[in-house]
Structure formats: structure tokens, C-alpha cells
Amino acid sequence: MSNLSPDTGSGTGAPRWVKVFAIITVVVVVLFVILLLTKGPGGHGPSRHMSIGESGVQMISASVIEGIRR
């Protein structure tokens, strides 16, 4: 007879559901960052609202100008 005990695991690791949830969360965050940096589908990135000019100043919309004129 051998003195081998059954493998019961270390018991110190995180539960499987925690590991799965963490992996899914990391994948979703990475995809979100990639879409944000590449402007995603349809060009909906944070730079979409920036002006095209070289000064970096945002353009004032026509509705704001109309409100000032009144």
C-alpha cells in the first residue's frame, strides 16, 4: 500500500466564479479601451467633439451663438 493521499487542492486560491468574472471584466475593459482609442464603429471617440483647428480650442455651436445674440 502506498501513502499517497488524494489531491484535495491547496484551498488558498480564489473560487472559480471569481476567476471567470475577473477574466470577463478584463476582456470587456480592454475592448472598451481599444474602441475608445480607435474611435470605434462610426467614429464615436472622445476626439469627435474636438475642433479641427490647430489651436485646440473647441468650436462654439450655432445654437450657443444664437442664444448670445438674443
LINRAQUI-V296757 format. One record per residue. N is the residue number from 1. OMEGA is omega as a letter, one per 40 degrees, with the letter a starting at -180 (* if undefined). Layout:
N|OMEGA / N|OMEGA
//
This chain:
1|i / 2|i / 3|a / 4|i / 5|i / 6|a / 7|a / 8|i / 9|a / 10|i / 11|a / 12|a / 13|i / 14|i / 15|a / 16|a / 17|i / 18|i / 19|i / 20|i / 21|i / 22|i / 23|i / 24|i / 25|i / 26|i / 27|a / 28|i / 29|i / 30|i / 31|i / 32|i / 33|i / 34|i / 35|a / 36|a / 37|a / 38|i / 39|i / 40|i / 41|i / 42|i / 43|a / 44|i / 45|a / 46|i / 47|i / 48|a / 49|i / 50|i / 51|a / 52|a / 53|a / 54|a / 55|a / 56|i / 57|a / 58|i / 59|i / 60|a / 61|a / 62|a / 63|i / 64|i / 65|i / 66|i / 67|i / 68|a / 69|a / 70|*
//
